[in-house]
Amino acid sequence: MNPSDLDSSLSRQLADWRVTPPLNPNFRAAVWQRIQSRTRETWSAYVRAHLVGWSVAAGVAVAVAGWTGRSIAQAKLEAGREKMVVSYLVDLDPRVMAKLPH
């Protein structure tokens, strides 16, 4: 059997295949009931249902903000320390002033 015969046989079988699911007379009513139950959800129920996720998100946000603030503060501290050292050296030796970039 060559591949084209197999393809045509499969095509015929797929063309003849029909799906006939059983009908559920209460389907629409069940869908509307689920929609109604979701719209009655209160804010406190939402918070209780999603408490873990929001807690993790808040914890990550606080950690990132803390780390960012610490990094910025460290950079400012280093810049101030460098400025103080250069100022001190200029007061001790005026030749240092000539070596500073302008």
C-alpha positions in Angstrom: 0.0 0.0 0.0 1.5 3.3 -1.0 1.2 6.5 1.0 -1.3 8.1 -1.3 -3.8 5.2 -0.8 -3.3 5.4 2.9 -4.0 9.2 2.8 -7.2 8.7 0.7 -8.4 5.9 3.0 -7.8 8.1 6.0 -9.5 11.1 4.4 -12.6 9.0 3.6 -12.8 7.7 7.2 -12.4 11.2 8.6 -15.1 12.5 6.2 -17.5 9.9 7.4 -16.7 10.4 11.1 -19.3 12.5 12.9 -19.4 13.4 16.6 -22.9 13.4 18.1 -22.6 14.4 21.8 -25.7 13.8 23.9 -27.8 16.9 24.4 -28.1 18.3 27.9 -31.4 20.3 28.2 -30.1 22.0 31.4 -26.9 23.3 29.8 -27.9 26.9 29.4 -29.4 27.1 32.8 -26.3 25.6 34.3 -24.1 28.1 32.5 -26.2 31.1 33.7 -26.2 29.7 37.2 -22.4 29.6 37.2 -22.2 33.1 35.9 -24.6 34.3 38.6 -22.7 32.6 41.3 -19.4 34.3 40.2 -21.0 37.8 40.1 -22.2 37.4 43.7 -18.6 37.0 45.0 -17.7 39.7 47.5 -14.5 41.5 47.9 -13.6 39.6 51.1 -14.3 36.3 49.4 -11.9 37.3 46.6 -9.2 38.3 49.1 -9.6 35.0 51.0 -9.4 33.0 47.8 -6.2 34.8 46.5 -4.5 35.6 49.8 -1.4 33.5 49.2 -0.8 34.9 45.7 -1.2 38.5 46.7 1.0 37.9 49.8 3.8 36.5 47.7 3.5 39.4 45.2 3.6 42.0 48.1 6.6 40.2 49.7 8.5 40.2 46.4 7.6 43.9 45.8 8.9 44.9 49.3 12.1 42.8 48.8 12.8 44.4 45.4 12.1 47.9 46.7 14.4 47.3 49.7 17.2 45.9 47.6 16.9 48.8 45.1 16.9 51.4 47.9 19.9 49.8 49.5 21.8 49.8 46.2 21.0 53.4 45.6 22.0 54.4 49.1 25.3 52.4 48.8 26.1 54.2 45.6 25.5 57.6 47.2 27.6 56.7 50.2 30.5 55.6 48.0 30.3 58.9 46.0 30.2 60.9 49.1 33.1 59.0 50.6 35.1 59.5 47.4 34.3 63.2 47.4 35.4 63.5 51.1 38.7 61.7 50.4 39.5 63.9 47.5 38.7 67.0 49.5 40.9 65.8 52.3 43.8 65.1 50.0 43.5 68.4 48.2 43.7 70.2 51.6 46.8 68.2 52.5 48.6 68.4 49.1 47.6 71.0 46.4 49.3 68.8 43.8 46.4 66.4 44.0 44.2 69.2 42.6 46.3 69.3 39.4 45.8 65.5 38.9 42.0 65.7 39.2 40.0 65.5 35.9 38.2 68.7 35.1 
